[in-house]
Amino acid sequence: MLDDFFAMNTFTLTDHRSEEVIIRDDVAIHRHRGTISIKPKADTTVLQLDVIYLDVLRKNKNGDWKIYIHSVNESK
């Protein structure tokens, strides 16, 4: 489903800004926001959404941070 979405649309994230990072041992929380623009390749319409993100990251056994949970919601 996601492959089709990205094949049929142009996706842009602008005005991205990090607002908070909390790190405890091998878990981190990252709160950030930005503006998503989605433009269908077969159309001229552009959908723009101000969104907020909440990511939970975990450090793997090699010490690399990996996204464990990614959440995005429209900003009100």
Jmol script that loads the backbone (N, CA, C; Angstrom):
load data "model"
ATOM      1  N   MET A   1       0.828  -1.184   0.000  1.00  0.00           N
ATOM      2  CA  MET A   1       0.000   0.000   0.000  1.00  0.00           C
ATOM      3  C   MET A   1       0.881   1.258   0.000  1.00  0.00           C
ATOM      4  N   LEU A   2       1.910   1.297   0.848  1.00  0.00           N
ATOM      5  CA  LEU A   2       2.782   2.472   0.892  1.00  0.00           C
ATOM      6  C   LEU A   2       3.567   2.640  -0.400  1.00  0.00           C
ATOM      7  N   ASP A   3       3.982   1.534  -1.010  1.00  0.00           N
ATOM      8  CA  ASP A   3       4.694   1.628  -2.285  1.00  0.00           C
ATOM      9  C   ASP A   3       3.825   2.332  -3.328  1.00  0.00           C
ATOM     10  N   ASP A   4       2.553   1.958  -3.393  1.00  0.00           N
ATOM     11  CA  ASP A   4       1.620   2.597  -4.336  1.00  0.00           C
ATOM     12  C   ASP A   4       1.444   4.077  -4.020  1.00  0.00           C
ATOM     13  N   PHE A   5       1.307   4.397  -2.743  1.00  0.00           N
ATOM     14  CA  PHE A   5       1.125   5.800  -2.337  1.00  0.00           C
ATOM     15  C   PHE A   5       2.302   6.653  -2.792  1.00  0.00           C
ATOM     16  N   PHE A   6       3.520   6.206  -2.523  1.00  0.00           N
ATOM     17  CA  PHE A   6       4.687   6.991  -2.892  1.00  0.00           C
ATOM     18  C   PHE A   6       4.934   6.981  -4.402  1.00  0.00           C
ATOM     19  N   ALA A   7       4.502   5.945  -5.088  1.00  0.00           N
ATOM     20  CA  ALA A   7       4.634   5.907  -6.551  1.00  0.00           C
ATOM     21  C   ALA A   7       3.669   6.887  -7.218  1.00  0.00           C
ATOM     22  N   MET A   8       2.515   7.123  -6.598  1.00  0.00           N
ATOM     23  CA  MET A   8       1.481   7.971  -7.201  1.00  0.00           C
ATOM     24  C   MET A   8       1.512   9.415  -6.721  1.00  0.00           C
ATOM     25  N   ASN A   9       2.316   9.725  -5.698  1.00  0.00           N
ATOM     26  CA  ASN A   9       2.320  11.051  -5.105  1.00  0.00           C
ATOM     27  C   ASN A   9       3.740  11.553  -4.878  1.00  0.00           C
ATOM     28  N   THR A  10       3.867  12.882  -4.872  1.00  0.00           N
ATOM     29  CA  THR A  10       5.109  13.521  -4.469  1.00  0.00           C
ATOM     30  C   THR A  10       4.913  13.994  -3.035  1.00  0.00           C
ATOM     31  N   PHE A  11       5.826  13.638  -2.172  1.00  0.00           N
ATOM     32  CA  PHE A  11       5.717  13.898  -0.739  1.00  0.00           C
ATOM     33  C   PHE A  11       6.875  14.796  -0.323  1.00  0.00           C
ATOM     34  N   THR A  12       6.560  15.931   0.353  1.00  0.00           N
ATOM     35  CA  THR A  12       7.596  16.859   0.793  1.00  0.00           C
ATOM     36  C   THR A  12       7.353  17.244   2.249  1.00  0.00           C
ATOM     37  N   LEU A  13       8.411  17.278   3.041  1.00  0.00           N
ATOM     38  CA  LEU A  13       8.341  17.758   4.423  1.00  0.00           C
ATOM     39  C   LEU A  13       9.148  19.048   4.506  1.00  0.00           C
ATOM     40  N   THR A  14       8.489  20.124   4.914  1.00  0.00           N
ATOM     41  CA  THR A  14       9.170  21.410   5.051  1.00  0.00           C
ATOM     42  C   THR A  14       8.950  21.947   6.458  1.00  0.00           C
ATOM     43  N   ASP A  15       9.690  22.979   6.785  1.00  0.00           N
ATOM     44  CA  ASP A  15       9.572  23.651   8.082  1.00  0.00           C
ATOM     45  C   ASP A  15       9.707  22.669   9.249  1.00  0.00           C
ATOM     46  N   HIS A  16      10.580  21.659   9.077  1.00  0.00           N
ATOM     47  CA  HIS A  16      10.762  20.657  10.128  1.00  0.00           C
ATOM     48  C   HIS A  16      11.539  21.263  11.287  1.00  0.00           C
ATOM     49  N   ARG A  17      11.040  21.035  12.497  1.00  0.00           N
ATOM     50  CA  ARG A  17      11.751  21.513  13.681  1.00  0.00           C
ATOM     51  C   ARG A  17      11.584  20.514  14.829  1.00  0.00           C
ATOM     52  N   SER A  18      12.697  20.241  15.463  1.00  0.00           N
ATOM     53  CA  SER A  18      12.722  19.368  16.622  1.00  0.00           C
ATOM     54  C   SER A  18      12.336  20.189  17.845  1.00  0.00           C
ATOM     55  N   GLU A  19      11.465  19.646  18.670  1.00  0.00           N
ATOM     56  CA  GLU A  19      11.008  20.388  19.845  1.00  0.00           C
ATOM     57  C   GLU A  19      11.499  19.813  21.163  1.00  0.00           C
ATOM     58  N   GLU A  20      11.733  18.506  21.209  1.00  0.00           N
ATOM     59  CA  GLU A  20      12.160  17.905  22.474  1.00  0.00           C
ATOM     60  C   GLU A  20      12.730  16.519  22.223  1.00  0.00           C
ATOM     61  N   VAL A  21      13.812  16.210  22.919  1.00  0.00           N
ATOM     62  CA  VAL A  21      14.393  14.870  22.907  1.00  0.00           C
ATOM     63  C   VAL A  21      14.654  14.479  24.354  1.00  0.00           C
ATOM     64  N   ILE A  22      14.155  13.312  24.725  1.00  0.00           N
ATOM     65  CA  ILE A  22      14.370  12.775  26.070  1.00  0.00           C
ATOM     66  C   ILE A  22      15.051  11.423  25.902  1.00  0.00           C
ATOM     67  N   ILE A  23      16.179  11.233  26.582  1.00  0.00           N
ATOM     68  CA  ILE A  23      16.917   9.971  26.485  1.00  0.00           C
ATOM     69  C   ILE A  23      17.037   9.363  27.874  1.00  0.00           C
ATOM     70  N   ARG A  24      16.652   8.107  27.975  1.00  0.00           N
ATOM     71  CA  ARG A  24      16.789   7.333  29.212  1.00  0.00           C
ATOM     72  C   ARG A  24      17.348   5.968  28.843  1.00  0.00           C
ATOM     73  N   ASP A  25      18.581   5.743  29.206  1.00  0.00           N
ATOM     74  CA  ASP A  25      19.250   4.466  28.925  1.00  0.00           C
ATOM     75  C   ASP A  25      19.219   4.170  27.417  1.00  0.00           C
ATOM     76  N   ASP A  26      18.546   3.082  27.011  1.00  0.00           N
ATOM     77  CA  ASP A  26      18.529   2.703  25.600  1.00  0.00           C
ATOM     78  C   ASP A  26      17.221   3.048  24.894  1.00  0.00           C
ATOM     79  N   VAL A  27      16.450   4.003  25.479  1.00  0.00           N
ATOM     80  CA  VAL A  27      15.191   4.459  24.883  1.00  0.00           C
ATOM     81  C   VAL A  27      15.213   5.979  24.792  1.00  0.00           C
ATOM     82  N   ALA A  28      14.760   6.502  23.649  1.00  0.00           N
ATOM     83  CA  ALA A  28      14.678   7.950  23.463  1.00  0.00           C
ATOM     84  C   ALA A  28      13.304   8.315  22.913  1.00  0.00           C
ATOM     85  N   ILE A  29      12.836   9.486  23.276  1.00  0.00           N
ATOM     86  CA  ILE A  29      11.582  10.035  22.755  1.00  0.00           C
ATOM     87  C   ILE A  29      11.923  11.328  22.035  1.00  0.00           C
ATOM     88  N   HIS A  30      11.431  11.460  20.818  1.00  0.00           N
ATOM     89  CA  HIS A  30      11.683  12.657  20.011  1.00  0.00           C
ATOM     90  C   HIS A  30      10.336  13.249  19.589  1.00  0.00           C
ATOM     91  N   ARG A  31      10.103  14.499  19.991  1.00  0.00           N
ATOM     92  CA  ARG A  31       8.877  15.213  19.613  1.00  0.00           C
ATOM     93  C   ARG A  31       9.294  16.289  18.619  1.00  0.00           C
ATOM     94  N   HIS A  32       8.639  16.276  17.431  1.00  0.00           N
ATOM     95  CA  HIS A  32       8.987  17.252  16.401  1.00  0.00           C
ATOM     96  C   HIS A  32       7.764  17.566  15.551  1.00  0.00           C
ATOM     97  N   ARG A  33       7.875  18.594  14.687  1.00  0.00           N
ATOM     98  CA  ARG A  33       6.742  19.004  13.856  1.00  0.00           C
ATOM     99  C   ARG A  33       7.229  19.510  12.515  1.00  0.00           C
ATOM    100  N   GLY A  34       6.291  19.660  11.585  1.00  0.00           N
ATOM    101  CA  GLY A  34       6.621  20.166  10.259  1.00  0.00           C
ATOM    102  C   GLY A  34       5.367  20.289   9.415  1.00  0.00           C
ATOM    103  N   THR A  35       5.562  20.606   8.153  1.00  0.00           N
ATOM    104  CA  THR A  35       4.467  20.728   7.199  1.00  0.00           C
ATOM    105  C   THR A  35       4.662  19.694   6.106  1.00  0.00           C
ATOM    106  N   ILE A  36       3.653  18.851   5.902  1.00  0.00           N
ATOM    107  CA  ILE A  36       3.672  17.834   4.862  1.00  0.00           C
ATOM    108  C   ILE A  36       2.912  18.368   3.661  1.00  0.00           C
ATOM    109  N   SER A  37       3.512  18.254   2.485  1.00  0.00           N
ATOM    110  CA  SER A  37       2.822  18.562   1.230  1.00  0.00           C
ATOM    111  C   SER A  37       2.741  17.280   0.425  1.00  0.00           C
ATOM    112  N   ILE A  38       1.523  16.933  -0.015  1.00  0.00           N
ATOM    113  CA  ILE A  38       1.300  15.740  -0.824  1.00  0.00           C
ATOM    114  C   ILE A  38       0.661  16.190  -2.132  1.00  0.00           C
ATOM    115  N   LYS A  39       1.321  15.870  -3.245  1.00  0.00           N
ATOM    116  CA  LYS A  39       0.810  16.243  -4.563  1.00  0.00           C
ATOM    117  C   LYS A  39       0.694  14.989  -5.415  1.00  0.00           C
ATOM    118  N   PRO A  40      -0.530  14.644  -5.826  1.00  0.00           N
ATOM    119  CA  PRO A  40      -0.679  13.514  -6.743  1.00  0.00           C
ATOM    120  C   PRO A  40       0.056  13.807  -8.052  1.00  0.00           C
ATOM    121  N   LYS A  41       0.777  12.832  -8.573  1.00  0.00           N
ATOM    122  CA  LYS A  41       1.531  13.035  -9.817  1.00  0.00           C
ATOM    123  C   LYS A  41       0.605  13.259 -11.009  1.00  0.00           C
ATOM    124  N   ALA A  42      -0.636  12.791 -10.924  1.00  0.00           N
ATOM    125  CA  ALA A  42      -1.587  12.930 -12.031  1.00  0.00           C
ATOM    126  C   ALA A  42      -2.482  14.157 -11.883  1.00  0.00           C
ATOM    127  N   ASP A  43      -2.169  15.058 -10.959  1.00  0.00           N
ATOM    128  CA  ASP A  43      -3.048  16.188 -10.663  1.00  0.00           C
ATOM    129  C   ASP A  43      -2.200  17.388 -10.258  1.00  0.00           C
ATOM    130  N   THR A  44      -2.820  18.557 -10.182  1.00  0.00           N
ATOM    131  CA  THR A  44      -2.108  19.756  -9.728  1.00  0.00           C
ATOM    132  C   THR A  44      -2.478  20.136  -8.301  1.00  0.00           C
ATOM    133  N   THR A  45      -3.415  19.412  -7.721  1.00  0.00           N
ATOM    134  CA  THR A  45      -3.848  19.679  -6.353  1.00  0.00           C
ATOM    135  C   THR A  45      -2.736  19.346  -5.364  1.00  0.00           C
ATOM    136  N   VAL A  46      -2.545  20.224  -4.375  1.00  0.00           N
ATOM    137  CA  VAL A  46      -1.556  19.964  -3.330  1.00  0.00           C
ATOM    138  C   VAL A  46      -2.269  19.991  -1.985  1.00  0.00           C
ATOM    139  N   LEU A  47      -2.132  18.928  -1.235  1.00  0.00           N
ATOM    140  CA  LEU A  47      -2.676  18.847   0.118  1.00  0.00           C
ATOM    141  C   LEU A  47      -1.554  19.207   1.071  1.00  0.00           C
ATOM    142  N   GLN A  48      -1.805  20.186   1.939  1.00  0.00           N
ATOM    143  CA  GLN A  48      -0.789  20.600   2.901  1.00  0.00           C
ATOM    144  C   GLN A  48      -1.331  20.427   4.316  1.00  0.00           C
ATOM    145  N   LEU A  49      -0.543  19.795   5.163  1.00  0.00           N
ATOM    146  CA  LEU A  49      -0.946  19.531   6.543  1.00  0.00           C
ATOM    147  C   LEU A  49       0.170  19.927   7.496  1.00  0.00           C
ATOM    148  N   ASP A  50      -0.172  20.641   8.554  1.00  0.00           N
ATOM    149  CA  ASP A  50       0.768  20.878   9.643  1.00  0.00           C
ATOM    150  C   ASP A  50       0.638  19.687  10.576  1.00  0.00           C
ATOM    151  N   VAL A  51       1.758  19.029  10.837  1.00  0.00           N
ATOM    152  CA  VAL A  51       1.720  17.780  11.593  1.00  0.00           C
ATOM    153  C   VAL A  51       2.680  17.816  12.773  1.00  0.00           C
ATOM    154  N   ILE A  52       2.366  16.979  13.757  1.00  0.00           N
ATOM    155  CA  ILE A  52       3.245  16.765  14.898  1.00  0.00           C
ATOM    156  C   ILE A  52       3.631  15.283  14.908  1.00  0.00           C
ATOM    157  N   TYR A  53       4.860  15.021  15.295  1.00  0.00           N
ATOM    158  CA  TYR A  53       5.384  13.663  15.332  1.00  0.00           C
ATOM    159  C   TYR A  53       5.798  13.314  16.751  1.00  0.00           C
ATOM    160  N   LEU A  54       5.680  12.046  17.071  1.00  0.00           N
ATOM    161  CA  LEU A  54       6.232  11.511  18.298  1.00  0.00           C
ATOM    162  C   LEU A  54       6.900  10.194  17.931  1.00  0.00           C
ATOM    163  N   ASP A  55       8.213  10.139  18.108  1.00  0.00           N
ATOM    164  CA  ASP A  55       8.979   8.931  17.787  1.00  0.00           C
ATOM    165  C   ASP A  55       9.574   8.357  19.062  1.00  0.00           C
ATOM    166  N   VAL A  56       9.517   7.045  19.160  1.00  0.00           N
ATOM    167  CA  VAL A  56      10.211   6.328  20.224  1.00  0.00           C
ATOM    168  C   VAL A  56      11.335   5.558  19.539  1.00  0.00           C
ATOM    169  N   LEU A  57      12.541   5.760  20.006  1.00  0.00           N
ATOM    170  CA  LEU A  57      13.713   5.090  19.442  1.00  0.00           C
ATOM    171  C   LEU A  57      14.323   4.168  20.488  1.00  0.00           C
ATOM    172  N   ARG A  58      14.919   3.085  20.008  1.00  0.00           N
ATOM    173  CA  ARG A  58      15.613   2.162  20.895  1.00  0.00           C
ATOM    174  C   ARG A  58      17.012   1.925  20.352  1.00  0.00           C
ATOM    175  N   LYS A  59      17.955   1.788  21.246  1.00  0.00           N
ATOM    176  CA  LYS A  59      19.337   1.518  20.854  1.00  0.00           C
ATOM    177  C   LYS A  59      19.502   0.008  20.700  1.00  0.00           C
ATOM    178  N   ASN A  60      20.030  -0.414  19.552  1.00  0.00           N
ATOM    179  CA  ASN A  60      20.213  -1.848  19.341  1.00  0.00           C
ATOM    180  C   ASN A  60      21.539  -2.324  19.944  1.00  0.00           C
ATOM    181  N   LYS A  61      21.840  -3.595  19.788  1.00  0.00           N
ATOM    182  CA  LYS A  61      23.040  -4.157  20.423  1.00  0.00           C
ATOM    183  C   LYS A  61      24.334  -3.591  19.846  1.00  0.00           C
ATOM    184  N   ASN A  62      24.267  -2.987  18.639  1.00  0.00           N
ATOM    185  CA  ASN A  62      25.440  -2.340  18.039  1.00  0.00           C
ATOM    186  C   ASN A  62      25.589  -0.886  18.475  1.00  0.00           C
ATOM    187  N   GLY A  63      24.620  -0.394  19.286  1.00  0.00           N
ATOM    188  CA  GLY A  63      24.670   0.982  19.753  1.00  0.00           C
ATOM    189  C   GLY A  63      24.025   1.987  18.815  1.00  0.00           C
ATOM    190  N   ASP A  64      23.352   1.491  17.751  1.00  0.00           N
ATOM    191  CA  ASP A  64      22.677   2.376  16.803  1.00  0.00           C
ATOM    192  C   ASP A  64      21.237   2.641  17.260  1.00  0.00           C
ATOM    193  N   TRP A  65      20.800   3.890  17.121  1.00  0.00           N
ATOM    194  CA  TRP A  65      19.420   4.238  17.441  1.00  0.00           C
ATOM    195  C   TRP A  65      18.523   3.868  16.264  1.00  0.00           C
ATOM    196  N   LYS A  66      17.423   3.169  16.538  1.00  0.00           N
ATOM    197  CA  LYS A  66      16.456   2.760  15.517  1.00  0.00           C
ATOM    198  C   LYS A  66      15.059   3.177  15.955  1.00  0.00           C
ATOM    199  N   ILE A  67      14.265   3.642  14.988  1.00  0.00           N
ATOM    200  CA  ILE A  67      12.890   4.030  15.309  1.00  0.00           C
ATOM    201  C   ILE A  67      12.099   2.766  15.630  1.00  0.00           C
ATOM    202  N   TYR A  68      11.487   2.763  16.789  1.00  0.00           N
ATOM    203  CA  TYR A  68      10.674   1.646  17.265  1.00  0.00           C
ATOM    204  C   TYR A  68       9.198   1.938  17.018  1.00  0.00           C
ATOM    205  N   ILE A  69       8.787   3.179  17.287  1.00  0.00           N
ATOM    206  CA  ILE A  69       7.408   3.633  17.051  1.00  0.00           C
ATOM    207  C   ILE A  69       7.477   5.017  16.415  1.00  0.00           C
ATOM    208  N   HIS A  70       6.710   5.224  15.335  1.00  0.00           N
ATOM    209  CA  HIS A  70       6.622   6.529  14.670  1.00  0.00           C
ATOM    210  C   HIS A  70       5.154   6.904  14.610  1.00  0.00           C
ATOM    211  N   SER A  71       4.816   8.041  15.179  1.00  0.00           N
ATOM    212  CA  SER A  71       3.426   8.486  15.208  1.00  0.00           C
ATOM    213  C   SER A  71       3.345   9.892  14.619  1.00  0.00           C
ATOM    214  N   VAL A  72       2.365  10.113  13.759  1.00  0.00           N
ATOM    215  CA  VAL A  72       2.158  11.433  13.154  1.00  0.00           C
ATOM    216  C   VAL A  72       0.678  11.786  13.251  1.00  0.00           C
ATOM    217  N   ASN A  73       0.413  13.018  13.651  1.00  0.00           N
ATOM    218  CA  ASN A  73      -0.961  13.512  13.762  1.00  0.00           C
ATOM    219  C   ASN A  73      -1.030  14.924  13.233  1.00  0.00           C
ATOM    220  N   GLU A  74      -2.191  15.285  12.731  1.00  0.00           N
ATOM    221  CA  GLU A  74      -2.378  16.657  12.274  1.00  0.00           C
ATOM    222  C   GLU A  74      -2.362  17.586  13.481  1.00  0.00           C
ATOM    223  N   SER A  75      -1.655  18.703  13.347  1.00  0.00           N
ATOM    224  CA  SER A  75      -1.573  19.703  14.404  1.00  0.00           C
ATOM    225  C   SER A  75      -2.868  20.500  14.431  1.00  0.00           C
ATOM    226  N   LYS A  76      -3.373  20.766  15.573  1.00  0.00           N
ATOM    227  CA  LYS A  76      -4.619  21.555  15.701  1.00  0.00           C
ATOM    228  C   LYS A  76      -4.322  22.946  16.150  1.00  0.00           C
TER     229      LYS A  76
END
end "model"
wireframe off; spacefill off
backbone 0.3
color backbone group
